[in-house]
Amino acid sequence: MLIERMNVLKTGARNSVDQMLRAIDARQPLSEGSRDALRLVSMELLNNIADHSSADVVELSCKLQDGVVSITIDDNGPGFDYHEVMERSMVDPFDERGRGMLIVQAIADELRYNPAGNSVRVVLRING
């Protein structure tokens, strides 16, 4: 069931994520851990678009079904070579950048990009 779709550039990343979390929580109460995981993953993906893309349209949508949240973020930017980023195994732990996608991979149950690298779908199993 689609529960939320919004234009992130109109509402702002933090407001969009907060709105998404309220919509999910209204249908299935979230534990603090699930809320934190959903917030971290969503904000990391949206911040990557803000930092690395020339997109002027960013859309966030989420679905909830049987305790599984699916978040899709689409943008109209040129995309990126996500294979290179996803295959990184070693990053400098003291570097301020470069760890975000590794963290997203560790938290998410599923993470998939479209071939162009300008649409991502992340799936997380949540508990109440």
N, C-alpha and C positions, 0 to 999 in steps of 0.2 A: 504494500500500500504506500503510495507516494504521500508523504506527509508535509513536505516543505520544498519549495523551489523559490530561489531569490536571486536577484542581481546583486552580487557582492559589492560592486563598485558604487552602487546607489546607497547601500546601507552600511558599508564598511565591514571589514573582516570580522572584527570582534562582535559587532552587533549581529551580523549574520549567523555566526556560530552560536551566540547566546540564544537567538531566536530559534535556531534548529534544535538546540538542547531542550528548550522549553517545550517545543512541539513533540519531541520524543518523550520527554518526561510526562507529558500530559496523557500519553497513550500507554506508556509502560514506565513506571517509576525507576529512575536510575540510581544505582549505588554511587557513592562518591568516586570509587575507582573507575567505573564505567564512564561517568561524566568527565573525569580527568583525562582518560584515554581518548575519548571522542574529541574533546577540546584540543588536546595536544596534537593529535593527528591532523585535524582540520586546520588549525592555525599554522602548522608547519607547511602544509601543502599550499595554503593561501599566501603565506609569507614568501614562499619560493616563487610564486607567480609574480608577486609585487616586486621582488628583488631581481628576477631574472627574465621576465617576459615584457614584451611591449604591448600586451593585450589591453584593449580598452573595453572589452566585455568579459566578465567572469560570472559564471552561473554556478551556484551550489544547489544541489538537490539531495534529498535523503529519503530513504525508504526504510520502513520497519516491518519486519515479518518474523514471527516466531522467535523473538529474542535476538534477531540479527539485524544490525543496522548497516545499510549500504549507502555510502556517501559518494556522490559523483560531482566532480568539479571540472567544468569545461571552460576553456578560454579561447579567444580568437587570435591568440599570438601564434608565432611560427612554430612553437613546440621546441623540443630539445632531444638530444640523444640520451634517453633515459637508461639505455643499456649500460652506458659508461658509468653513470651514477650508481645504478643498482648493483653493478659488479664490484664496486669498491669494497675491499675487505679491511684495509688498513687506513686509518686516518690518525692524524696527530691528536691525541686526547686533549692537548692544551690549546689547539687551534679553536678559535671562536666560530669557525664556519666548517661545513662539510660533514657534520654528524647527523643532521636532521633526517635525511632519508633512511639512514641506518636505524635510527630510533623508530621511525614510522614502520619500517619493515619488521622490527622486533615486536611492535605492539599489535599491528594489524594481522588479522587472520588471512586476508587476501589483499593484494595490491597489484593493480593492473593499469597500464597506460595504453592508450590507443597508439597505432603505429607512428603518428606524427608527434606524439609526446605533448599534446595540448589538451588532453582529457585523461583524467585519472579516476579510477573507481577503487574505493577502499571498503573492505568489509570487516566489521568487528562484531563478535558475539558479546552481548551484554548480559549482565545479571541485574536483577531488581534491587 
